[in-house]
Amino acid sequence: MESPTDYAELFPVFSGLLLGSALGYLNPRVRLRAGVLLSVTLGAFATWVSGEFRLSWGFLLFDVPLVAATAAVSATATHWFRQSRKET
């Protein structure tokens, strides 16, 4: 049987996907700062939601880059998709 903590492990990935998709709507001057700040915030929140902080706060070193990397991939894919839609 699946427990709620099983889905908490997916939170960094889903939050990174949403963050990356939303970053395209921001002004390019603030995009990087907002991305870094929100990646750290969402990564820390993911560590807290999953309960991993009870074992070690070292899980931040995994969750924060996971959110940031997923956001970067999502932002790039969103950008490419928008560019391809403009060309057609």
N, C-alpha and C positions, 0 to 999 in steps of 0.2 A: 504494500500500500504506500502511496506517495504522501509525503508529509509536506507541510508548507515550506519547510526549509529547502526542499528540493527545488522549488521554484525561485527561492531567494538567490540561488546560485546563478540564475539567469538574469537577475536584475542589472548587473553591470553591462551585460551585452545589450539588453533592450534599452537601457538608459543611454548608452553610447550611440545606438542607432537613432534614437529620437533627438539626441543632442546634435549629432552630425547633420541630420536633416534640417534642424531648426537654425543652425549656424549660417546657412546660406541666405537667410532673410536679414541677417544683421549687416550693419555697415562694415565694410572691410577693415576700417581702422580699429574697430573694437572686437572683431571676430576672434582673433587669436587670444586676446586677454579673457574674453568671455568663455572661450573654449577651455582654456587652462583652469580658470577659476571654477567653472561648472564641472569639469572632469574631476578635480580634487574633491569638490563637494559631493558629487554623486558617487565617487569611489568610496569616500568615507561613509556615506549613507549606506552603500551596499555592504560594507564591512559590518556596520551596525545591524542592518536588517537581517543578515544571515546569521548573526550571533558569533561570527568568527573572532570578534574582538575579545570574547571571553577566553579564547585560547592564546591569542597574541595579536597585538596591534600591528605586527609585521605583515598581516594580511593586507594592510593598506598598500604595501609595496607591490601587491599583485592586482588589487581591484582598481586602483587609480590608473595605472597604465592600461589596464584592460578597457576601461571606459574611454580613455583618451585614444587608444588605437582604433577601437570600434567607431568612435566619433569621426576620426580622420578618414577611415575607409568609407563611412556613410556620407560624409561631406563631399568626398571626391566622387563617389558614385552619383550623388545627387547633382553635382556640378556637371558631370559628363552627360547625364540624362537631360538636363535642361539645355545644354549646348546642342545636343543631337535633335531636340525638339525644335529649336530655333532654326536649324538648317533645313528642316523639311517644311 
